[in-house]
Amino acid sequence: MQSDKHKKQYTSEDVARLAGVSQSTVSRVFAGNMGVSEKKRKKILEIANELNYQPNAHARSLITRKSKLIGIVMRRIRNPFYSAVLEIFHARFSALGYNLIFINSDNEEITESEISKLLEYNVAGVIVSDAILSPEAEARFKRHGIAIVLFNRYVEHADYSAVFCDNYLAAKQIARYLVETGHRSFAFISGPQDTSITIDRLRGFREVLADKNITDLLVESGQYTYESGFKATQELLTRNKSIDCIFGGNDVIALGAMDAIRLIGMKVPDDISVVGFDNILMTGWFSYMLTTWEQPLEEMVDTTVSLLIDDITNKLRKPQTLMMKGHLIIRNTVKVRS
């Protein structure tokens, strides 16, 4: 049977009284503040251990209005790219003493209930990826002093920071590579047309083809999913048999395209070359070996974390919009045609 001492829920006031110190001194010890003597710190921790006392982080955040919680909003967590992103964010924030509140949004735009949940938990900051932050949502977060950073996308003239890959430049380099390897009939399978990712990748790809006087480009809108890549490729090849290369707006689209090509009896890359974007783990599997663009994922996450923490701690003077460069990973899905 437990003693009465362990049945009671003790508070920081109890620890302070028994240790002969102020409550604020107890709080400083559990916050990791080094401005407490080693003798006092040891005594406080010994008494806290004896009482089985643990500080209530939520209660402390209500008092200080500073929590150690970060909200992360994503839509397509089934996409291995975002699963990898979430894993890295978790590792980085854990090392800094923060915990994550994850919102797997089903909607293009963050909903009222999702905003309310983040406000209810008194998050210190919010990272939004693969979702749209409405002006109303932005205003509510700002009113509550919640820092915001967009990850892997940006909004023109926004009053918050954004970190993303230079999609425009990447798509231009992919287009140049395909032109230089002798391709002449192009298809691009995109994600939703209204996102910065799609707009920049299509713009860069199309500009290079226009500079080379190549007008044979078919664009099919998808959803950044395997299924949409598979279906779009079937529709493209039904309408146009002359396509000799497909640029998938991301890797899962490209993998869907490869399987659709194989299903109708054609070969990758002999009949049709395929290029993706992201360099997710599956692209290196033997059955795919997809040529793709690698985003500098760790650098992007580290920069996002740094911007958010600087904003939370009032060290960020003004919002930053930062582009990261990546590089082409050449594997086995592009054929040299000339």
N, C-alpha and C positions, 0 to 999 in steps of 0.2 A: 504494500500500500504506500502511495506517495505521501510525503509529509504535507502538513498544512501550508508550509512555505512554498511548495511547488504547485499547490492547487490555486493559490491566489494569483491574480494577474497584477504583477508589479509594474510601476511606472518609473520614469526617470527621476521623479521627485523622491520616491522611496530610495533609489540608489544614491541620490545626492545626500539625503538625510543621514543614511548609514555611513557614507564615506566622509561626511563632514565637509562637503563642498557645495557649490551652487549648482542649480540645475543646468545652467548654461555651460558649466565646466563639463558635466556629463555629456551634454550634446556635442561639445567640441571634440571630446575623445572619440565618440562614435562616428563623427563626421571625418575622422582622420586628421584633425587639426594638430599640428606639432607644437603649438604654443601652450602645452600643458606639461608640467614636470613629469619625469619618468616615474617618480614615487607616487604621485597622485594618479597618474594614468593606470599604473599597476593595481593600485588599491580599488579604483573604480571598476576595472575589469574583473577583479576577483569577486567583488560584491555582486556585480551583475551576473556573473556565472553562478554564484551561490543561489541567487534569487531566480535563476533561469530567465533573466530579463533580456528581451530583444527590442531594439527601437522600432517604432511604428513609422515606416517610411511615408505612408499615405498621410498620417496625422501630421508628421513634420512638414510635409509639403503644403498642407493647408495653412500652417502657421507662417512658414517662410515664403509661400507662393512660389517656391522653386522645387520641382520634383526631379527625380532621376529617371524619368520615363521619356522615351522617344516614340512617337507614332510613325509607322511606316505604312503608306497606302499603296497597294499594287492591285492590278486587275488580272493579269495573266500569269498567276503563280505556277500554272501547269507548264508554262514555257521554261525549259531548263535554264535559260539565261537569267530569268528573274529568281529562280531557286538559288542559283549560285550567288546572285547579288545579295539576297537576304542572308545567306550563310556568312558572307564576308561582313556585312553590316553588323550582324549579331556578334561576331568575334571582335570587331573594332570597338563597338560601344560597351561590350562587357569588360574589355580591358580598361575602359575609362570609368567604370562603375555605374553605367547606365543599363537599364532594361528596356526591352522593346514591347510596344503594343502594336500588333500586326492587324491591319484591316485588309481583308481580301475582298475588294470591291467588285460587285457584279455590274456596275454601271460605268459608262464613259465618264460621267461627272460625279465627283464625291457628293453623297447624299446628305440630307439633313441629319439622319440617324447616325451616320458615320462621324459627322462633325461633332454631334452631341456626345458621342462615346469618347472621343479624344478630349473634349473639354471636361467631361465628367472625371476622367482620370488625371486631369490637370497636367497634361504632358508639357514638357519644357520646349519641345520642338517637333516639327512634322516634316517628314520626307515624302514627297509625292512622286511616284513613278508609274508610268503607263496609265495615268488617269488625269482628268482635267480638274483644275482647281478654279471654281467659279469666282467672280469678283466678290460675291456675297460671302463665300467660304473664306476667302482671303481676309475680308474685313472682320469677320468674327474672330479669326485666329489673331489678327493684329490687335483687336480690342482687348484680348486676354493676354497679350504680351508673349504669344507663342511664335517662335522662330520658324521660318519656312525655307526649304530648299527643294527645288525640282531636280530629279535625277533622271538622266537619259532623255531629257527633252527640255524645251524652253518655251517661254511666251514672250513675244516682243513687248518691250517697255514695261515689264512687270516690276513691282516693287519688292522683289525677293530674289534670292540667288538661284542659279541654275548651273548644273554640271552635265555635260553631254559630250559624246564623241562628235568629231567634225564629219557629219554624215555627208555633207556636200562634197568635200574633198575626197572622202573615201569612195563615193559613188563615181566620181570622175576618174579615179585611178582604176577602179574595176572596169569601167567602160573602155579606157585606154588599153588595158590588158586584153580585153576581148577583141578589140579592133586590131591590135598588133598581132594577135594569134589568128587573124584571118576570118573572123566572123563578120557576117553581113546582114543577117536577118535576126532582129533582137526582140525579146519579150521581157517585160518587167512585171512581176507579180507583187503588188504592194500590200501594205496594211491599210487601215482606214485613211482616207484621203486628206482628212483635216488635221492630222498630227504633224508636228515639226519634223519628226523622223521621216515620214513618208514624203513630205514636201521637199525636204533637202536632198534625200537620196534620189528621187525622181528628177529633180532639177539638175543635179550634178551629172547624172547618167545621160540625160537628154542633151545637155549642152555639149558634151564631148561628141556625141553622134552628129549633132548639127554642125559642129566645127569640121567634121570629116565628110560632110555632105551625105550622111546616111539618114534617110527618112523612114526606113523600114523598122519601125518600133511599135509593137503592140503593148498596151498597158491594161492589165487586168487587176481590179481591186479585190483584195482579200482581207483577212482578219488577223494576220500574223499567227496563224495556226497551221498545223500539219494538214488538217482537213481542207482548209481553203486553198492551200498550195496544190494539193492533189486534184481538187475539183477544177480550179482555174487552169491547170495544165491540160486536163482533159478537154476543156472547152476551147482553149487556145489551139490545140493540135487538131481538133475537129474542124476548126475554121481555116487554119493555115498550116499546111504541111511543110512549108519552106523554112520555118523557124530553125535556126541552127544554134541558138543559145538562149538560156533563160537566166535572168538575174532575180533571185528570190529576195524579197524585202527583208527577210531574216532567215536564219538557218532552218527553222522548222518548216517554213514555206518551201525552201529549197529541197528539204528531205522529202516532203510530200510530192514535189514536182518530179524528183528522181524516181520515186515508186510508181507514179502515174505513167511516166515514160516507159519504164520497164514492163508495166502491165500490158501495154498495147504492142509489145514486141520490139520496141526500139531500144537502142543502147546508149548509155552515158559513158564516155563522151563522144563515141564514134558518130552517132547520129545527131545528138544534141548535147551541147556543153551546159553545165549548170554551175552557178556561183551563188553562195549564200552570204550571210552577214551575222557576225557575233562570235563565231568559233566556239560554240557550245561543245560539251564533251562528246556527244554522239557523232559530230562531224568527223572525228578521227577514227570511228569504228571501221573495221575492215570492209563491211558491206556498203559503206558510203564514201569514205575518204574524200570529203567535200572540200573543194577550193572555196575559201571564204575570207571575210575581213575580220580580223581580231580586234575587238575593242580593248583598250587598256583598262580592264575592269578594276583591278586593285587600285590603280592610280585615281580612277574616277570615284571609287568609294572613299578612299582616303581624303580626297579633296572635299567631297560632300560632307564627311564627318567634321573636318576641320572648319569649314564654313559655318556649319550648324552650331558647333560648340562656340565658335567666336561670336556668333549672333546671340546665343543664349547668355554668354558672359559679358555681353556689351563691348566686345573688342572689334566687332565688324563695323567699320565706319559707314559703308554703303553697300548695297547688294552687288554681288559679282556674278557675271555670266561668263563661264569658263569652258572653252572647248579643248578636248583632249584628242590627240592623234593616235591612230592605230596603224596596222600594217596588213598587207595581203599575205595570206597563208596559202601557198600553192600545193595542192595535192593531185588527185587523179581525175577530176571531173571536167577539165577543159582540154579540148584537143586543138593542137596547132593545125590550122586548115590551110595555111599558105606559107 
